[in-house]
Amino acid sequence: MDNNILLEAGTGEVELLEFEVKGKNYTINVIKVREVIEVKASDITKLPESHPAIAGLLLCRGEVITLIDLKYVLEREHINESEFKIIVCEFNKLKVAFYIDNIVGVHRFKWEQILKPDDISINPLIIGNILLDNKILLLLDFEKIVTDINPSTGISEERVVNVEFKDRSSIKVAIADDSPLIRRLLKDTLTKAGFKNLMLFDDGKQAYDFVMDSFDRKKENFTEDVQILITDIEMPQMDGFTLTRKLKEHPIIRKLPILIFSSLITGELKHKGESVGANAQLSKPEVGELVDIIDNYI
């Protein structure tokens, strides 16, 4: 995958790779995709007694990568073809590959075009719907897919087991993340570390509106309502880069510490968070370090 296609941070836009699984159209953020390759069934090493969604291991450019059968995850059917396409991805500090049926193309969207699923049709693996040419593209939560298969790859309360508990109840923390799973785990783990004043938002626009409303009411004293903001990057309505950029452009609100906490934080992508003024960036599994950073800023 040509990383030159990636947009600069804070533009409010995202590029999504569209692909098909059993006739349905799904998307993944291009920034997570390392390459798309074709492989043969003979290239896959099967694993005994593994999760049914794990198709096996794949040797790719000298690295052993776990291969997940998306058809099984989404439809509970296994891919049985002798040749197939695979998306090789990197997030949460790991590389993982996914079986798919077909690649359609790459599209550019504004985050505000990505609609949050309504309560009736909600599927925990779908974090956004996009309308395109009379069809619906479904934005998948790949982090949840991997965490459901192997919880140790995601964030959990166990990751703060070595964090010293102390009374942090006075620290007012705002959290913006569109994943219900991540919001719940962040709430549970931070509460375990002694935090009580947690405000949770499921998209960047909600967090932005909250901070701006607080400033409108209290001006320079807006930090009475929020002392630090933790934000994901990928969110419908307003992404974390745009949220950070807009707040850091404000002459007074810019003093609010903003921590980008995302599965997309890698060495080669950190410059994006730096360009919008983030005070710190951390990959999602490192919840213990998250607590340390909050302590350092507050």
C-alpha positions, 0 to 999 in steps of 0.5 A: 500500500502506497502510504503517500495516499494518506492525508495530512492530519487535521483536515477532517478527511479520511481515506478508506479502502473498500472491500467485499466479504460475501457480497457486502461492502466494508471499509478500513482506514487506509492508514491501517493497511500495509499491503494487499496480497494474493496467497494460496491455501498452501501458503497458510500454516494451520494452527491446532486448537486455535480460535475458529476465526484464526485461519492460520499463520502466514509468512509475509516478507520475513514476518510470521503474521496471524491470518483472520478469516473475516468471512467467519467473523462476519458470516460464520462461514469459512473461506474454502477457496484455493486462492484469496486476497489478504489485507495485511494491517498494523495497529495496536502495535501488532501486524495481522492479516485478514481474508477478504473476497475482493478489493473495490477501491479507495475513497476519500470522505469527510469524517462528518459523512460517516454516520454512527449506527442507530440503536436499532441496527447496532452491531458491535463490529460496525462503528460507522455507515457511509452512503456511496453510490446507492450502497452502504459501506460499513466501517469495521472495528478491526481492533474489537475483532482482534481483541475478541479473538485474543483479549491480551492484544487489547486494553484491559484492567490487567494492564493497570495492575502495576499502577499505584492506586491513589485518590485521583477523584478530583482530576476531571478527564474527558474521553472521546472514543467511538468504540463502546468497548474502549470507552467501557475498558477505559472507564473501568481501568481508570476507575481502578487507578483512582479516577472518578471524574470521567466524562465520556463522549462517543465522537470528537464533535461531542467532546469539542462542543463540551469544551467550547460550551465550558469555555463560553460559560467560564472563559479562562476557568474552563479547566474547572470542568475539564483538565485533560482530554484523551481522544481516539483518532478514528471517530465519526462526525469529527476525528481526533486529529481535527478535534486536537487541531481546532482546540489547539488553535484557540488562544486560551483553550490551547493550554488544555493537555490533549493526549491522543490514545489510538491504535494508529500510533506508530513511529512513522505516524507520530508526526501527524499528532505532533502537527496538530499540537497533541501534548502526548501520543500513546498506542491503545494497549498501554493503559498503564502509561496512560495513567502516568501521562495524566499524572505528569500533566495534572 
